[in-house]
Each structure stands twice: as C-alpha cells, then as structure tokens.
Amino acid sequence: MAPPTTIFYGAVISPESLTSYKALPRCLLSVGASGTIDWMVDDVQEHVLQETLAQKGCIDVDVITLPAGEFLLPGFIDTHTHAPQLPNLGSGQQHELLDWLSDVTFPMEAKFSDVEFARRTYESVVRRVINCGTTTCCYYGSLHLESTKVLADIVHASGQRAFVGKCNMDRNCPDYYVEASAEVSINETKQLISHIRSLASRPNAQSSSRPHLVQPILTPRFAISCTPELLTSLGKMASSDPSLHIQTHISENKAEIAFTKELFPDAPHYAGVYDSFGLLRPNTILAHAVHLEDTELELIAKRKAGISHCPTSNFNLSSGVAPIGVYLDRGIKVGLGTDVSGGFSPSILTCIQNASIASKILAIQAGTHGTSPTQFSNRQLPVATLLYLATLGGAEVCHIDKTVGSLAPGMSFDALLVNTRSIAGNPGLWSPDTDTPGKGKEALDGLLERFLFCGDDRNISRVYVEGRFIGGNNYRANN
C-alpha cells in the first residue's frame, strides 16, 4: 500500500552547482505517494505555517518538524565499491594495487563461490552501506554468477537504488579465481542481466508497488583481466543495449598502466583500450583515473564518460593523488567512490574528507594554495564542490541526475535526515545544543561543514529512497 503524503518542515540543503548549494533554514517540503517531491516552499515563518499548508490544500495534516541541528540532505551516491571486499576492510594497506589484489583481494573474493557465505556476507554489506547514508551504490560483485544474483536480490529487498555487476575477468588472475573463457563470462553476464531485470516484476521488502531500483551494469574488472575477445563481446552487448551502464577501472597505479600498455600495444593509451571496444560512453563509470594523459582527458570528455574519484583508496594503496580539479575544469563528470576495501571505509563522508585533503595536497605542491587562477585546478575543493561530488556529481556520473542527486520538485526523495545534535552520540562532532545556534543560512552552512568533516553514521538518523524509510540510526534502533 502506497504511503500518504509526507511533509517536512525545517532545514533543507541541496546542491545547485559545483560552486553553490541551497541552504534553506525554514523550508516546507512535500513528498508524494510516488516517492517524488511534489512541492517545496522556502522561508516559511512559523506564524504562517498553517496558512501556507492550507494554500497547498493540506488541512489537518501531520508535519514532521525538524529541530535546530537537524536538516535534510540528498542521499550520498557511491559510484564505485566492491561488495565482496567489505570483510577485508582495514587489511592489506602495506601493499600497492597489483600485490594487494594477489595477496589480499582475490583470496577473499574467491570465497564467494559459496552462495550461502555470500548471502550471509551481503546481508551485512548492504545494510552497512545504507546506514552510512548511501542511497545509490555502484556495486562490483565477484566473478560468481549465483552469488552476484544474491547480491542483487538483497539490494532489491532493502529498497536501495543500485547498479550491480558481475566481474568479467578471464586472464591474468589466479587459477583459483578466473573465468574459464570469454564465452563463459559473456553467458553468465547475460544471465545476470536477465535476473536483475526480472526483479522489476517482484515485490520487495519495502513495497509491492515500488518501481525497479536495481539495474545491471557491465563490469569488465579492468583491461588487464580481460582478453580482447571478452572486451569485444562486451562492446557488442553494450552497442546492442544503450541503456546498459558500464563500470571499470582506469589508470589507478603506474605498474597497472604499464602492464595495460604491454597487453594492448596498438591502443594510444589506457582510455583508448576501452574506447576501441565501444566501452567509453555517457553511462560509463571510470574508477580512479589517477594518472590520465592529456589526450585521455580529451577523449573522456568527448565521450562524456564519468570519473569516480576514490581518494581514500588512492591514499591507502599508495596509488597517487588524482587531479580532480583539472578534470572539473575540463568539464568531465566526477563523483565519489569509496572503493572498499582499497578504501578502508564504506562511508562517503570519509571519502569527502579525503577528497578535501587530496585537493589541498595538489594546491600545496603547485604552490598555488588558494591563489590558482583556474576555477578548480590546483585549488582546495570548497564545501559546495565536495557536497556536489557526493550527491549530484555522482548522479551525473551514474547518468541518473534527472532523477536523484538534489532535492527539488519532481526529483525522487532519496534523502538523509541528518542530526548534528548531541543526542546523536558522536563525540567527534561538536554539538550545537550547547551554544544554541540560530536558524539562519549562516548557521546552516556551519552545520553542513561540521557534518561533512566530523560526522559519521551516528549522525544519519534516517535514510530514504523514493520516500521510503530504509535505513539510518533510527532504523537500526527499531529493527
């Protein structure tokens, strides 16, 4: 049964551009039964609240009033993470990429040949990711078909919005963890796509009337792990179905780049490998992009592909510092990715904090800290930009920015109810309760900054996807 209209009254924050966001201290926001935002009215003083509701035809309705220290924010979008790697969080930080894959990651992912192990693990994985505030997630599964079906089923039942893919990897992997052939890889990929698309006709745990939130995504792990035969077949699949999203890795590590060039000597560069097989297009998500050449940037911008910036992982595996400001100045779409378990946290908040540090490192190295003549290159990323990357930027990278990423009429209510008060129980975030903050925009700006840099999952009271309450601190307390 569809829920009734839900009306919130209080602070709302929503990105507008890479350099600005709306901070609305006294906003009325109505979420309809379909899960989309019906209307918003800004700057509604308390003494005209009932009159404003009446003008909208809302008489004797319940209103959720947010106290000072709480606000609504668009849900976070994780454009790159590995679901079977969460059990490895915090392990293997002594390695760089290729050794980390061999010694830490592939042994863990191989365990997902056990479907019951996968089921137990993925139940915890998806719940943790949701409770961190991620309303849309791009999940890499393992190479195993049945276990990746289980991942899609669990995501569907949770009510989260997601893209789920089975890794394609038929070479340069351990004997115990590699696909038998390109043909096997393609056949199982097709089976997964059919399975995920069949979920649209099944009820989920949230509502029997929910539209299909889980989508398949082609997932060539990276060029090193795919034969030309496999990449050719994936390119043909992509060409025959433009709606299919694509996710892969690019230019994460210098040794990886050198090996890729050895394997594909006819390609002009790493990005050119994917492009030559028809895998570079507007719904392609390229993770990392730490060491891109200038000609690669031109190609990626031309193809309108997006980049998933994974600063936590880039630091942790000593891959380098991606010059995200350069990419933004070139008009390339950029979102954030946790890249668990190269990244040691499933929280986009941690990613935001490391993205800020990464940009400051580049500014300091360039000697232009705060003085660069460019808009973003060699400059620290401001709060507005960090917020954008975590929300609307991620939606652009996932090619779903007409639906999610901001809070505005007509957009899906994929949102977080953030609580920065002491009752949230986070000692790292100085509570405004003690200094009784005002309710104006300046006070709200301060709360946002403190949340982004000091907040954690304890400050995320509620997680909504299409108007449905699916996670957060309050959800944990009642389930």
N, C-alpha and C positions, 0 to 999 in steps of 0.2 A: 504494500500500500504506500502510495507516494506521501511524503511528508507535507505538512501545511507550510505556508509561507513563514519564513523566519526573518525577524527584523532585529538588527543590531543597532545600538546607539552608543557611540563613543569614538575613540581614536582609530583612524584608518591610515595606513601608509602604503603607497603603491608607486612603483617606478613609472616614469614618463619617458626618459631617455637616458643615455649614458651619463648625462651630467645633471639630471634633475629628477626629483620624485615629489609626489604629493604627500604632504603631511597634514591630515585633516583632523583636528582635535575633537570636533563635535559633528560627527557625520551620522546620518541615518542611512542604513544600507539594508535593502530587502532582497532576500534570496527566495526565489520561487520554487514551486514543487518540482520543477525540472532540474533544479540544481544550478541554474544560472542566476546571475544578478539581475533582478528586474529593474531596480532604480536605486539611485543614490542622491541624497540631498546634503550639501555641505553647509557647515556653520549654522547648525540648528541650535539656538539657545534653548535652555531647559524650559523657559517660560512659554515657548511657542511649540514645544514638542508635540503636544496633543493636537494642536491646530494643524501642524504640518502633516501629522499622520492622517487626520481627517481629510485633508486635501488630496491625499493619496488613496482615499477610500478605505482606510484602515481604522475601524472603530472597535473599541474594546478588544484590542489585540495585545498579546504578550510581547514585550520588548526586552531583549537581552541588553542590559545596560552595563557597559564596561567601566569599572572604577579607574581612577588615576593609576597609572603604572601598567595598564593593560592596553593592547592595541591589536588590530587585525593587520595581517601582512600576507601577501601572496605566498603560496606554498613554494618550498625550495624544489629546484629541478636538478637532479644529479644526472649529468649527461654521460657518465662513464663509471661503472663499477662492476666488480666480478663477484657474483653471488657465492660461488663455491670457495672463495678465498677468505670469507669472514672468519672461519676458525683459525686462520693464520695471523690475525691482527696482532701487531707488535712483534712479529717474528721475522728474522732474516734481514734486519736493517744493515748488517755488515756487508751485504752483497750489492753489486751493481746488477743491472737488469738480467743479462743472459745467465749469469750464475745463480741469481735469485730464482729464475724460472726453473732451472735444472735441479737445484738443491732444496728448494722450499715449496714452490708453487705447483709444479707438475705432480709431485707425490701426493699433495693434498687433493688436487682436482681429480686424480685417478681414483680416489676413494668413492667418488660419486657414481661409479659403476654399480654400487649397491643402492638400489632405489629406496629402500627403507631408511638407510643412512641419509640419503638426500632429502627425504621427506622430513625427517626429524630436524635436520640442519636448516632447511629452507624455511620451516615454520618460524624458527628463531630469527633467521636472517631478515625476512620480510618485516616481521614485527619491529625489529630494532631499527631498520631503515625508516619505516613510517614514523616511529616515535621520535626520531631525530628531526622530523619536520619535512621529510622528502615526500612530496605529493606525486611527483612524476619521476620515474627512475629508469635509466637505460641499463638493463642487466645483461651481462655476459653470463651464460651458463657454462657448463663443462662441455666436452665433446659428446656426451652421452645423450641420446635422444630421449629415453624414458625419464631420466632424471630431470631433464630440462622441461619436459611436459609437466612434471610435478611442480617445478618452479612456477610455470605459467598458471597452473591450477591454483596454487597458494596465493599468488598475487591477485588473481581474479577474485578469489574468495574474500580477500582482505579489503577489496574496494579501492586499491591503489591504482593509479594510472601508470602504465609502464610499457616499455618495449623489451621483449625477451628474445634472446637469440642463442642458438647452439653454436659453439665454436667450430669453425671449419679449419682443420689442421691435418694435412696428410703427408707432411715431411718435416725433417729437422726437429723432431720431437723424440722422446724416449720410446723404446719399443713397447713399453707397457702403457703408453699414453699417446697414441697416434691413430688416426683413422686408416682403415685398410686400403682405401683408394679414393680417388676423386669421385668416382661413381657412387660409392657408399655414402660419402659426405653429402653429395647433392640429393640423393634419395632420402636420406634422413632429414635433411633440411626441408625438403618439400613436405614430408610427413609432419614436421613440427609446425610449419606454416598452416597446414590444414587443421591441425589440432587447435592451435591458438585461435584461428578464425572461427572454429566451431564453438568457442566459448561464448560468442555473442548470443547464441541461442539458449544458453544455460543460465539459470538464475544464480546469483552469487549470494554470499552471506549478508550483503548489505540490503539488497532489494531485488525482487524478481523483475523489476521494470527498468533496471539500470542499463544504459547503453554499454556497448563493448568498450572497455577501457584498456584492455591489454592487446597490444599489437605485436606481430612478428617483426623481426629485424635480421637482415643478413649479417653474418658475423665472421668474416674471414679474420682469424685472430690477428695476424699481421703478415706482411708479404713473405717473410722468412718461412712461415709454417705452411704456405700454400703453393702447390705446384702450378705452373702455367695452365695446365689442364683444368684444375679446380677453379682458378680465377676466371678462366674463360667461361666455364659453366655458370659461375655465379653472376658474371656480367650478362649472360644471356637471360638468366632469371630476372635480373634487375630490369633489363630492357623490356621484357615482356610484361612487367608489372611496375609501372612508375610509382605506385603507392607504397611499394616495399622500401622501408628505410634500410640504411646500411651503416654499420659501425665497425671501426677497425682502429689500429694504432699506426702512428706515423712519427718518425724522427724523434724517438724518445731518448735514445742512447747512441753515442758515436760508434760503438762497436756494432750495434744493430744496423745502423745506416750503412757502414762499410760492407757488412755481410749482404745486405739487400742489394747493393750495387754489384757485388760479385755474382749474385744469383740472376740478376736482370741487367746484363751489360748493355742491352740495347735501349734501355729506358734513360731519358735525360736526367732523371733524379727520382727520389723516392715517391713523391706525389705522382710523377709520370707513370710509375708502375700501375697504380690504381686507375689512373685515367686511361691508360692503354687498354684496360679490360672493361671500361664503361662503368667503373665503380665510384666515380667522382661526380657528384651532382648535388642539387639543393637539399636533399634529405640524407646526405652522407655526414656522419659524425667522425671526425678525425681526432683521436685522443693524443694528448701530449704536445706534439709539434714544437719541441724544444729547440731544434736546430734546423729550421727550414731555410732553404736558399731563397734568394730574391725571386728567381724565376718560378719557384714553387708557390710563393705568395701570389704572384700574378695569376697562376693557373687556378689556385684555390678560390681566389676572389672571382675569377671569370666563371668558374663552375658553381659559384655560390654555395660551396660546401661550408660546414661549420667546424670549429675547433673546440674541443673540450680541454680546458685548462685544468691541469691536475697538479697544483703546486706542492701539496703535501707529499705526494708520491715522488715528484721530481726532486725534492729535497732529500727524502728518505732513502732513495736508491741512488743518490748522487748523480742524477741524470743531467742536471743543469737548471737554468732559470729561463723559462720561456718568455720572450719579449712581447708580452700580450699587448702592451701599448702600441707597438709597431703594427700589430695585426688590426687593432681597432682603428688606427689612423688610415689603414688601407681599406677599411670598410668591410673587413671579414667578420663574420658572425662568431661570437665567443660566448661559451657558457662555462660552468664549473663542473668538475668531476672529482669524486672522492678517490677513485681508483683503488679501492680496497682490493688486496691488502698491501700493495705497494704503498698506498696511503694508509696510515695507521688508525684512521678514524672514519666511521661511516657518516659523520656529520658534515653537512655543507657549511656549518658555522666554522669548523676547523679549517675548511678549505678557504673560506672568506679571509680568515685571519692570515693564512699562509700566502694567499694571493696578494694581500696588502704588503706583507714582508718582502715577497719576491719583487714587487714593483719598486719598493724602496731600495732594495739592493741594486737594481739596474740604474736607478737615478743616482745613487751614490757613486757607483762605478763610472758613470758617464760624467760625473762632476757637474751635473745639472739639477741637483736635488731642489725641486720646487721652482726652477728657473728655465726649464726647457721651453723653446719657442713652439714646440709641437703641442697638440692637444693632449696626447696620452703617452707618446714615446718618451722613454727615459724620465718619466714623472711618476710619483707615487699615485696610486689609484685612489680617488676620493670615495667617501662613503656612498655617494649616489651611484658611482660606477660599480662598486662592489655589490651593492644591492641589485643593480640591473643584471650583472653577470649571473647572480644566484637565482634569478627569477625570470624576467622577460628575455634576457640574453639566452638563457638555457632553453626557453621555449622556442626562440628563433632557431637555435641550433637543431632542435628536435623537429622543426618545421610545424609547430603547433601553436604559434604565437597568436593566431586568431581566436584561440580557444582559452588558453591559460597564460599565466605569467604576470598578469596585473589584475587589479580589482577595479572593474568598470562595468557599467550596464552592458548586458549581452555576453559577458565573459563567464566562464564556468567559475563557481565558487570553490576553487581549490585554494585553501587558505589556512593560515595558522592563527590561533588565538595565543598571543604572546603575553606572558605575565612576568614583569620585572620586579614585582614586589617581594618582600622578604618571605612571605608565605610560600613562595616557590621553592625555597630551601637551597638556593645556590649562593654559597658564601663568597664566590668569586665575582658576583655582580652586586655592586653597591646598591642597596635598595633605596628607592626614592621615598619610602614611607617616613623615614626619619627627618627628611628636610622638606616634606610637604610640597612637592613640585607644583608649578602652575599647570594649567591645561592648554596653554597656547602652543603655537607651532614650534617655538624655540625649545620648550620643554620636551616636546615630542621628538625633535631632532636629537636631543641629548639621549633620550631613552633608546632610540634606534641605534645610535653609535655604541652605547654601552652594551646593548644586547648582541650586536654583531661581534664585538671584541671580547666580551666577558660571559656571554650567555652559553647555555648548553641545553640538553634535552629537558632538564627540570623546568626551564622557563617556557617550554612549549606546552601549554595547557591542553590545547585541542588541535587536532589535525582534521581538516575537512577536504573531501574530494567530491566535486559536484554536489555540494551541500550536505554530504553525508559525513557524520562524525565517525572517523575510522581509527583515530589514534591520539597519542599525546599523553601527558601526565595524568589528566583526568580519566582517560580511557584505561590506563593501567590500574588506577585506583578502583575502578568499577568492574574489572574483568579478571 
